[in-house]
Every structure is written in C-alpha cells, then in structure tokens.
Amino acid sequence: MVANIGIGLVTSLLGGVFVWLWDRAKRTREVNRRAAFFGVRPGQTCLVVLGNKYNAPGTAHYRDVRAVVELSLLAGELGCQVVVEPGDYRGGNGDRTEFCVGGPSGGANIRTGGHLAAHLPGVTIHPYDGTRPDSMAIEVGEHKYLCDRGNQEYALVAKFTPTESTSPVFLVSGQTSVANLAAIHFLRREYAHVAGQLSSLERFCLLIKVSDIGTYEFHRAELEREVSAAAFGH
C-alpha cells in the first residue's frame, strides 16, 4: 500500500511538472510569434517616433500618447525597453525596432512622410482639404480609402527594414489619431489572426478599417486588406 501511495505521488508530481512545462512552452511560443510579427527581440531597445498633433508643432494628441502607452505595454510584455523621439527625428533606426506613429498630413509626423517616400512608392496620402472628397484619403495602387471623419477611417500599417538597418520599421499612419490608436489596439489583440493571412512577416503593408467611431471610438477595427504588392511597387 505504501508503494502504491509513493507511485501515486510520483505520478502526480510528474504530471504537474509536465503541465507546467507545457504551459511554459506554450507561453514562449506565443511570445515568439508576437515578437516575430512586430519585429522585436527580447531585451532590445525599441524606438518610438511620435508625431505632433495636426498643425500643432510641439504637442501630441492624447490618443497618440495612448497609442505610445499601448506600444510600451507591448514592448514590456516582450522584455523590451522603449525610447520616444519626436516626428522630426533624423537618422536610421540601426538595431532598434522603430515604431513610427502618425500620418504626415499637416507636418504631423515628418518621418512618416520620409518613410513612405523611401519605401512605399505605391502609397499616396492625400493632404487635408475640406473642399475635396478625397481629403486625407489613403491611395494604394488603384484604390482610394476615403476618410469619413468620426464615422469610418483607415490606418495604413507597414513593416519593412531599411537597407542601412538591421531591425525593421513598424509604421502606423492613420487618417486621424483615432485610426492610429485603433490600429495598434487591434493588432496587439489580433496579431496571430492577421499574421496567418500574410504571405510574409518580414515585410508587409495593411489597411486597417475603423468603423462606427461615434459609438465605439477606436474599439471597432478590422483588417480591410493586405496591400503589400501595390504599396511596395512589386
């Protein structure tokens, strides 16, 4: 009987260890998948470039600040540190994964405009013009994604690695600060689903649609489509 009790205890102990190892391996795989999607390495320092509030140099919209908080939480979950620079930051990102947040319209994020010009020749961000229906539209290839401000908006999300860098740039260019925050909030939760629809995790370009903003603000977002081929020009 004592032997049976001993065998039972050993079996329970081994079972508990197996479950712990399985859970730990599962968590490690999830962290690695998330890190691969966003292009970060545990222990790395990430660079966050935050744009100005539209036509207001030296200030940031509170939703863009919230977006940086979301990115900081993401980085912390992946064991990374974060440094924040303004949108007029110059230089390469080197071995730091860069998260560049905010569209280029009105000089909001100058660096975004530079990234788009250098790496995404198939993308055009139309400037604000209250007299035109394509004001703030995101044009990719033959398609225009119009901004119905406060109702339905879009964010362009792109990942690419500049030739002079060893880590990627993760660019979030929304039509408004709501779209910026919505895209980051959505991808933090749904990265695995989105990753499963991409042909490559090394370089991609997506359109995220944010709808019913008047009711749900930044919480109702979804993947509109992948536009990598048109955005990168091949």
PAZAPA-4460 file (N, C-alpha, C; in steps of 0.05 Angstrom, whole numbers, plus 32768, in hexadecimal, padded with zeros to 4 digits):
% residues 234
    n_x    n_y    n_z   ca_x   ca_y   ca_z    c_x    c_y    c_z   seq   type   mol
   8010   7FE8   8000   8000   8000   8000   8011   8019   8000     1      M     A
   8027   8018   8011   8039   802F   8011   8045   8034   7FF6     2      V     A
   804C   801E   7FE9   8058   8020   7FCE   8044   802D   7FBA     3      A     A
   802A   8025   7FBC   8016   8031   7FAB   8013   804F   7FB0     4      N     A
   8014   8057   7FC9   8012   8073   7FD0   802A   8082   7FC4     5      I     A
   8042   8076   7FC7   805A   8082   7FBC   8059   8085   7F9E     6      G     A
   804F   8070   7F91   804C   8072   7F73   8038   8087   7F6C     7      I     A
   8022   8089   7F7B   800E   809E   7F75   801A   80BA   7F78     8      G     A
   802A   80BE   7F8D   8036   80D8   7F92   8049   80E0   7F7B     9      L     A
   805A   80CC   7F73   806D   80D1   7F5E   805E   80D7   7F44    10      V     A
   8049   80C8   7F3F   8039   80CC   7F26   802D   80E8   7F26    11      T     A
   8022   80F1   7F3D   8016   810B   7F3F   802B   8121   7F3B    12      S     A
   8043   811C   7F47   8059   8130   7F44   8062   8132   7F27    13      L     A
   8065   811B   7F1A   806E   811C   7EFF   8059   8129   7EED    14      L     A
   803F   8123   7EF3   8029   812F   7EE4   8029   814E   7EE7    15      G     A
   802E   8157   7F00   802E   8174   7F05   8045   8181   7EF6    16      G     A
   805D   8174   7EF7   8074   817F   7EE9   806F   8180   7ECB    17      V     A
   8062   816B   7EC0   805C   816B   7EA3   804A   8181   7E9C    18      F     A
   8035   8186   7EAC   8022   819B   7EA6   8030   81B6   7EA7    19      V     A
   8041   81BA   7EBB   8050   81D3   7EBE   8062   81D8   7EA6    20      W     A
   8070   81C3   7E9E   8082   81C6   7E87   8072   81CC   7E6D    21      L     A
   805B   81BE   7E6B   804A   81C3   7E53   8040   81DF   7E52    22      W     A
   8036   81EA   7E69   802C   8205   7E6A   8043   8219   7E65    23      D     A
   805A   8213   7E70   8071   8226   7E6B   8079   8226   7E4E    24      R     A
   807A   820E   7E42   8081   820D   7E25   806C   821B   7E14    25      A     A
   8053   8218   7E1C   803D   8226   7E0D   8040   8244   7E0F    26      K     A
   8045   824E   7E27   8049   826B   7E2A   8061   8275   7E1B    27      R     A
   8077   8265   7E1B   808F   826D   7E0C   8089   826E   7DEE    28      T     A
   807A   825B   7DE4   8073   825B   7DC7   8062   8274   7DC1    29      R     A
   804F   827B   7DD2   803E   8292   7DCE   804E   82AC   7DCD    30      E     A
   8061   82AE   7DE0   8073   82C6   7DE1   8083   82C7   7DC8    31      V     A
   808E   82B0   7DBF   809F   82B0   7DA7   808F   82B8   7D8E    32      N     A
   8076   82AE   7D8D   8065   82B5   7D75   805F   82D3   7D75    33      R     A
   8059   82DE   7D8C   8053   82FA   7D8E   806C   830B   7D87    34      R     A
   8082   8303   7D92   809B   8311   7D8D   80A2   8310   7D6F    35      A     A
   809D   82F9   7D62   80A3   82F7   7D45   8091   830A   7D35    36      A     A
   8077   830C   7D3D   8065   831D   7D2E   806D   833A   7D30    37      F     A
   8073   8343   7D48   807A   835F   7D4C   8098   8365   7D46    38      F     A
   80A8   8350   7D43   80C4   8354   7D3B   80D6   835C   7D52    39      G     A
   80D1   8353   7D6A   80E1   835A   7D81   80F0   8341   7D8C    40      V     A
   8104   8346   7D9C   8113   8331   7DA9   8113   8336   7DC7    41      R     A
   810E   8322   7DD7   810F   8326   7DF4   8129   8332   7DFD    42      P     A
   8127   8346   7E0F   813F   8354   7E18   8148   836C   7E07    43      G     A
   813B   836F   7DF0   8141   8385   7DDE   8136   839F   7DE8    44      Q     A
   8142   83B5   7DDF   8137   83D0   7DE3   8128   83D8   7DCA    45      T     A
   810E   83DF   7DCD   80FE   83E7   7DB6   80FC   8405   7DB5    46      C     A
   80FC   8410   7D9D   80F9   842C   7D98   80DC   8432   7D90    47      L     A
   80CF   8444   7D9F   80B4   844D   7D97   80B6   846A   7D8E    48      V     A
   80AD   846F   7D75   80AD   848A   7D6B   8090   8494   7D6B    49      V     A
   808B   84A9   7D7A   8070   84B3   7D7E   806D   84CE   7D70    50      L     A
   8058   84D0   7D5F   8053   84E8   7D51   8046   84FE   7D61    51      G     A
   8044   8515   7D56   8036   852C   7D62   8018   8529   7D5E    52      N     A
   8009   8538   7D6F   7FED   853C   7D69   7FEB   854B   7D4F    53      K     A
   7FD6   8545   7D3F   7FD4   8551   7D25   7FD6   856F   7D26    54      Y     A
   7FE8   857B   7D16   7FED   8598   7D15   7FF3   85A4   7D30    55      N     A
   7FFE   8595   7D42   8004   85A0   7D5D   8020   8596   7D66    56      A     A
   8035   85A1   7D5A   8051   8598   7D61   8056   859A   7D7F    57      P     A
   8064   8585   7D88   806C   8585   7DA5   8058   8579   7DB7    58      G     A
   8041   8570   7DAC   802C   8564   7DBD   8024   8549   7DB0    59      T     A
   801B   8537   7DC1   8012   851D   7DB7   7FF5   8518   7DBF    60      A     A
   7FE5   850C   7DAD   7FC9   8506   7DB4   7FC8   84F1   7DC9    61      H     A
   7FB5   84F4   7DDB   7FB4   84E1   7DF2   7FB0   84C4   7DE8    62      Y     A
   7FA2   84C0   7DD2   7F9E   84A5   7DC8   7FB9   8499   7DBD    63      R     A
   7FCA   84AA   7DB2   7FE4   84A1   7DA9   7FF5   849A   7DC1    64      D     A
   7FF2   84A9   7DD7   8000   84A2   7DF0   7FF6   8487   7DFA    65      V     A
   7FDC   8483   7DF8   7FD1   8469   7E00   7FDD   8452   7DEF    66      R     A
   7FE0   8458   7DD5   7FEC   8445   7DC3   8008   843D   7DCB    67      A     A
   8017   8452   7DD4   8033   844C   7DDE   8032   843B   7DF7    68      V     A
   801E   8441   7E08   801B   8430   7E20   8016   8413   7E19    69      V     A
   8005   840F   7E04   7FFF   83F3   7DFB   8019   83E6   7DF1    70      E     A
   8029   83F6   7DE2   8042   83EA   7DD8   8055   83E5   7DEE    71      L     A
   8056   83F6   7E02   8067   83F2   7E19   8060   83D8   7E28    72      S     A
   8045   83D4   7E2B   803C   83BC   7E38   8044   83A3   7E28    73      L     A
   8041   83A5   7E0D   8048   838F   7DFC   8066   8389   7DFF    74      L     A
   8077   839E   7DFE   8093   839B   7E01   809A   838E   7E1C    75      A     A
   808D   8397   7E31   8092   838B   7E4B   808B   836E   7E4D    76      G     A
   8075   8366   7E40   806D   834A   7E3F   8081   8339   7E30    77      E     A
   8090   8346   7E1E   80A4   8337   7E0F   80C0   833B   7E1A    78      L     A
   80C2   8348   7E31   80DC   834B   7E3E   80EE   8361   7E32    79      G     A
   80E1   8375   7E26   80F0   838B   7E19   80ED   83A5   7E28    80      C     A
   8100   83B7   7E23   80FF   83D2   7E2D   80F6   83E4   7E16    81      Q     A
   80ED   83FD   7E1D   80E3   840F   7E09   80EF   842B   7E0D    82      V     A
   80F7   8437   7DF7   80FF   8454   7DF8   80ED   8462   7DE3    83      V     A
   80E5   847A   7DEA   80D2   8489   7DD9   80E0   84A2   7DCD    84      V     A
   80DC   84A6   7DB3   80E7   84BD   7DA5   80D0   84CB   7D96    85      E     A
   80D3   84E5   7D91   80BF   84F4   7D82   80C0   84ED   7D64    86      P     A
   80AB   84F6   7D55   80A9   84F0   7D39   80BE   84FC   7D27    87      G     A
   80CD   850F   7D31   80E3   851B   7D21   80FD   850D   7D26    88      D     A
   80FC   84F6   7D33   8115   84E6   7D38   8122   84DF   7D1E    89      Y     A
   813D   84E1   7D1E   814C   84DB   7D06   815F   84C4   7D0C    90      R     A
   8166   84B5   7CF8   8179   849F   7CFA   816C   8484   7CF7    91      G     A
   817C   846F   7CF5   8171   8454   7CF2   8169   8449   7D0D    92      G     A
   815A   8433   7D0B   8153   8426   7D24   8167   8411   7D2D    93      N     A
   817A   840A   7D1B   8190   83F8   7D22   8186   83DD   7D2B    94      G     A
   818E   83D5   7D44   8186   83BB   7D4F   816E   83BD   7D61    95      D     A
   8160   83D5   7D61   8148   83D9   7D71   8130   83D7   7D5F    96      R     A
   811D   83C6   7D66   8103   83C5   7D58   80F5   83E0   7D5D    97      T     A
   80ED   83EC   7D47   80E0   8407   7D48   80C2   8405   7D44    98      E     A
   80B3   8411   7D56   8096   8414   7D53   8091   8431   7D4D    99      F     A
   8089   8437   7D35   8084   8453   7D2D   8066   8457   7D2B   100      C     A
   805B   8469   7D3C   803E   846C   7D3F   8035   8487   7D35   101      V     A
   8022   8487   7D23   8015   84A0   7D1A   8019   84A5   7CFD   102      G     A
   8005   84B1   7CF0   8007   84B7   7CD3   8017   84D0   7CCE   103      G     A
   801F   84D5   7CB5   802F   84EC   7CAE   8020   8506   7CAA   104      P     A
   8006   8505   7CA7   7FF6   851D   7CA0   7FFA   8534   7CB4   105      S     A
   7FFD   854C   7CA9   7FFF   8563   7CBA   8019   8564   7CCA   106      G     A
   802D   8554   7CC1   8046   8553   7CD0   8044   8544   7CEA   107      G     A
   802F   8534   7CED   802B   8526   7D07   8042   8513   7D0D   108      A     A
   804A   8503   7CFA   8061   84F2   7CFE   8072   84F2   7CE4   109      N     A
   8087   8503   7CE5   8098   8506   7CCD   80A6   84EC   7CC6   110      I     A
   80AD   84DD   7CDA   80BC   84C4   7CD5   80AA   84B0   7CC6   111      R     A
   8090   84AF   7CCC   807E   849D   7CBE   807F   84A4   7CA0   112      T     A
   807E   84BE   7C99   8080   84C6   7C7D   8099   84BC   7C70   113      G     A
   80B0   84BE   7C7F   80C9   84B4   7C74   80C9   8496   7C70   114      G     A
   80BE   8488   7C83   80BD   846A   7C80   80AC   8463   7C68   115      H     A
   8095   8470   7C65   8083   846A   7C4E   8091   846F   7C34   116      L     A
   809F   8486   7C32   80AC   848D   7C19   80C3   8479   7C12   117      A     A
   80D1   8471   7C27   80E9   8460   7C22   80E2   8442   7C1E   118      A     A
   80CC   8439   7C2A   80C8   841C   7C2B   80AD   8413   7C20   119      H     A
   809A   8425   7C1E   807F   841D   7C14   8076   842F   7BFD   120      L     A
   8083   842B   7BE6   807D   843C   7BCF   8060   843A   7BC5   121      P     A
   8052   8425   7BCB   8037   8421   7BC2   8022   842E   7BD3   122      G     A
   802B   843C   7BE9   8018   8448   7BFC   8018   8467   7BF9   123      V     A
   8000   8472   7BF8   7FFD   848F   7BF8   7FEA   8497   7C0F   124      T     A
   7FF3   84A9   7C21   7FE2   84B3   7C36   7FD9   84CF   7C2D   125      I     A
   7FBF   84D2   7C27   7FB5   84EC   7C1E   7FB3   84FF   7C36   126      H     A
   7FBB   8518   7C31   7FBA   852C   7C47   7F9E   8534   7C4E   127      P     A
   7F9B   8540   7C65   7F81   854A   7C6E   7F78   8561   7C5C   128      Y     A
   7F60   855F   7C52   7F54   8574   7C42   7F36   8571   7C44   129      D     A
   7F29   8582   7C54   7F0D   8580   7C5A   7EFB   8583   7C42   130      G     A
   7F06   858B   7C2B   7EF6   858F   7C13   7EF6   8576   7C01   131      T     A
   7F06   8562   7C08   7F09   854B   7BF6   7F00   8532   7C04   132      R     A
   7EF2   8520   7BF5   7EE9   8507   7C01   7F00   84F4   7C09   133      P     A
   7F17   84F7   7BFC   7F2E   84E5   7C02   7F41   84F2   7C17   134      D     A
   7F37   8505   7C26   7F47   8511   7C3B   7F50   84FB   7C4F   135      S     A
   7F6A   84F9   7C54   7F76   84E6   7C66   7F74   84C9   7C5C   136      M     A
   7F6B   84C4   7C44   7F69   84A9   7C39   7F84   849B   7C38   137      A     A
   7F84   8481   7C3C   7F9C   8471   7C38   7F98   8463   7C1D   138      I     A
   7FAA   8468   7C0B   7FA8   845C   7BF0   7FBF   8448   7BED   139      E     A
   7FB7   842F   7BE7   7FCB   841A   7BE3   7FC5   840D   7BC8   140      V     A
   7FD7   840F   7BB6   7FD2   8404   7B9B   7FBB   8412   7B8E   141      G     A
   7FA7   8403   7B87   7F8F   840F   7B7A   7F78   8414   7B8D   142      E     A
   7F7C   8410   7BA6   7F66   8412   7BBA   7F6B   842A   7BCC   143      H     A
   7F55   8438   7BD2   7F55   844E   7BE5   7F44   8447   7BFD   144      K     A
   7F4E   844C   7C14   7F40   8446   7C2D   7F39   8461   7C3A   145      Y     A
   7F20   8469   7C37   7F18   8484   7C3F   7F14   8486   7C5D   146      L     A
   7F17   849E   7C67   7F14   84A3   7C83   7EF8   84AF   7C88   147      C     A
   7EE7   84A0   7C96   7ECE   84AB   7C9F   7ED2   84B1   7CBD   148      D     A
   7EDD   84C8   7CC2   7EE7   84CE   7CDD   7ED2   84CC   7CF2   149      R     A
   7ED9   84BD   7D07   7EC7   84B9   7D1E   7EB3   84A3   7D19   150      G     A
   7EB4   8496   7D02   7EA2   8480   7CFC   7EB1   8468   7CF3   151      N     A
   7EBF   846A   7CDC   7ECF   8454   7CD2   7EEA   845F   7CC8   152      Q     A
   7F00   8454   7CD2   7F1A   845D   7CCB   7F2D   8445   7CC7   153      E     A
   7F45   844B   7CBC   7F58   8436   7CB6   7F73   843D   7CC1   154      Y     A
   7F83   8428   7CC5   7F9F   842B   7CCD   7FAF   8418   7CBB   155      A     A
   7FC5   8423   7CB0   7FD8   8413   7CA1   7FED   8409   7CB5   156      L     A
   7FF2   83EF   7CB5   8006   83E3   7CC6   801A   83D4   7CB4   157      V     A
   8034   83DB   7CB7   8048   83CF   7CA6   8060   83C7   7CB7   158      A     A
   806C   83B1   7CAF   8085   83A7   7CBC   809A   83A3   7CA7   159      K     A
   80B2   83AE   7CAA   80C7   83AA   7C97   80E1   83B0   7CA5   160      F     A
   80F7   83A7   7C9A   8111   83AC   7CA5   8122   83BD   7C92   161      T     A
   8129   83D6   7C99   813A   83E6   7C88   8155   83D8   7C83   162      P     A
   8161   83DD   7C6C   817A   83CF   7C65   8191   83D5   7C78   163      T     A
   8190   83ED   7C85   81A6   83F4   7C97   81A1   83EA   7CB4   164      E     A
   818B   83DC   7CB9   8183   83D4   7CD4   8183   83B5   7CD6   165      S     A
   8185   83AC   7CEF   8183   838F   7CF4   8169   8387   7D01   166      T     A
   8159   839C   7D08   813E   8397   7D14   8129   83A6   7D04   167      S     A
   8111   839D   7D05   80FC   83A8   7CF3   80F0   83C2   7CFE   168      P     A
   80E2   83CF   7CED   80D0   83E6   7CF4   80B4   83DB   7CF3   169      V     A
   80A4   83E1   7D07   8088   83DA   7D08   8079   83F5   7D08   170      F     A
   806D   83FB   7CF1   8061   8415   7CEB   8043   8414   7CEE   171      L     A
   8037   8426   7CFD   801A   8429   7D01   8012   8445   7CF8   172      V     A
   8006   8447   7CE1   7FFE   8461   7CD6   7FE0   8462   7CD3   173      S     A
   7FD2   846B   7CE8   7FB5   846D   7CE8   7FAB   8488   7CDD   174      G     A
   7F93   8488   7CD3   7F87   84A1   7CCA   7F83   84B5   7CE0   175      Q     A
   7F7F   84AB   7CF8   7F7C   84BC   7D10   7F89   84AD   7D27   176      T     A
   7F8A   84BB   7D3E   7F96   84AE   7D56   7F85   8496   7D5F   177      S     A
   7F6A   8497   7D59   7F59   8481   7D60   7F62   8468   7D50   178      V     A
   7F68   846B   7D37   7F70   8455   7D26   7F8B   844A   7D2F   179      A     A
   7F9D   845C   7D37   7FB7   8453   7D41   7FB4   8440   7D59   180      N     A
   7FA5   844A   7D6C   7FA0   843A   7D85   7F91   8421   7D7F   181      L     A
   7F7D   8422   7D6E   7F6D   840A   7D67   7F7F   83F5   7D5B   182      A     A
   7F91   83FC   7D48   7FA2   83E9   7D3B   7FB4   83DA   7D4F   183      A     A
   7FC0   83E9   7D61   7FD2   83DD   7D74   7FC3   83CC   7D88   184      I     A
   7FAC   83D6   7D92   7F9C   83C7   7DA4   7F93   83AC   7D98   185      H     A
   7F8A   83AE   7D7E   7F81   8396   7D70   7F97   8382   7D6C   186      F     A
   7FAE   838B   7D63   7FC4   8379   7D5D   7FD0   836C   7D76   187      L     A
   7FCF   837A   7D8C   7FD8   836D   7DA5   7FC8   8355   7DAC   188      R     A
   7FAE   8356   7DA6   7F9C   8340   7DAD   7F9B   832B   7D97   189      R     A
   7F9B   8334   7D7D   7F95   8322   7D67   7FAD   831C   7D55   190      E     A
   7FC5   8320   7D5F   7FDD   831C   7D4F   7FDE   8300   7D43   191      Y     A
   7FD6   82EC   7D53   7FD9   82D0   7D4A   7FC6   82CB   7D32   192      A     A
   7FAE   82D5   7D34   7F9A   82D2   7D1E   7FA4   82E1   7D05   193      H     A
   7FAE   82F9   7D09   7FB9   8308   7CF2   7FD1   82FB   7CE6   194      V     A
   7FE3   82F1   7CF7   7FFC   82E5   7CED   7FF5   82CC   7CDC   195      A     A
   7FE0   82BE   7CE3   7FD8   82A6   7CD4   7FCF   82AC   7CB8   196      G     A
   7FC9   82C6   7CB2   7FBF   82CE   7C97   7FD4   82DB   7C86   197      Q     A
   7FED   82DD   7C91   8002   82EB   7C83   8014   82D7   7C75   198      L     A
   801F   82DF   7C5E   8031   82CE   7C4F   804E   82D0   7C5B   199      S     A
   8054   82E6   7C69   806E   82E9   7C76   806B   82FA   7C8F   200      S     A
   807A   82F3   7CA4   807A   8303   7CBC   8091   8316   7CBC   201      L     A
   80A3   8314   7CA9   80BB   8325   7CA8   80B4   8340   7C9C   202      E     A
   80A2   8341   7C89   809A   835A   7C7C   807D   8358   7C74   203      R     A
   806C   836B   7C7D   8050   836B   7C75   8045   8387   7C78   204      F     A
   802D   838A   7C6B   801F   83A3   7C6D   8001   839D   7C6E   205      C     A
   7FF3   83A8   7C82   7FD7   83A2   7C88   7FC7   83BC   7C89   206      L     A
   7FAD   83B9   7C84   7F99   83CE   7C89   7F87   83C4   7C9F   207      L     A
   7F86   83D3   7CB5   7F74   83CD   7CCC   7F5D   83E0   7CCA   208      I     A
   7F45   83D6   7CCB   7F2D   83E6   7CCA   7F21   83EA   7CE6   209      K     A
   7F1A   8402   7CED   7F0D   8408   7D06   7EF1   8413   7D00   210      V     A
   7EDD   8406   7D0B   7EC2   840E   7D05   7EB1   8414   7D1E   211      S     A
   7E9A   8421   7D19   7E88   8429   7D2F   7E97   8437   7D46   212      D     A
   7EA8   844A   7D3D   7EB8   8458   7D51   7EA7   8468   7D65   213      I     A
   7E91   8473   7D5B   7E80   8483   7D6D   7E76   8473   7D84   214      G     A
   7E73   8459   7D81   7E69   8448   7D97   7E80   8439   7DA5   215      T     A
   7E92   842E   7D96   7EA7   841C   7DA1   7EC3   8428   7DA2   216      Y     A
   7EC6   8441   7D99   7EE0   844E   7D97   7EF4   843C   7D89   217      E     A
   7F0B   8435   7D97   7F20   8425   7D89   7F1D   8407   7D8C   218      F     A
   7F07   83FE   7D99   7F05   83E1   7D9F   7EFB   83D0   7D88   219      H     A
   7EEE   83DB   7D75   7EE4   83CB   7D5F   7EF6   83CD   7D46   220      R     A
   7F0A   83BC   7D45   7F1E   83BD   7D2F   7F20   83A1   7D24   221      A     A
   7F27   83A0   7D0A   7F2A   8386   7CFD   7F3E   8389   7CE6   222      E     A
   7F49   8372   7CDD   7F5B   8372   7CC6   7F4A   8376   7CAD   223      L     A
   7F4F   838B   7C9E   7F41   8390   7C85   7F4D   837F   7C6F   224      E     A
   7F67   8381   7C6C   7F75   8371   7C57   7F93   8374   7C5A   225      R     A
   7FA1   8361   7C4F   7FBE   8364   7C4C   7FC4   8371   7C31   226      E     A
   7FD6   8385   7C31   7FDB   8394   7C19   7FFA   8394   7C13   227      V     A
   8008   8380   7C1C   8025   8380   7C1B   802F   8384   7BFE   228      S     A
   8025   8374   7BEC   8030   8376   7BD0   802D   8391   7BC4   229      A     A
   8015   839D   7BC7   8011   83B8   7BBC   8021   83CD   7BCB   230      A     A
   8023   83CB   7BE5   8030   83DF   7BF5   804E   83E0   7BF0   231      A     A
   805B   83C9   7BEF   8077   83C8   7BEB   8080   83C9   7BCE   232      F     A
   806C   83C8   7BBC   8072   83CB   7BA0   8079   83B1   7B91   233      G     A
   8079   839B   7BA0   807F   8381   7B93   8078   836B   7BA6   234      H     A
***
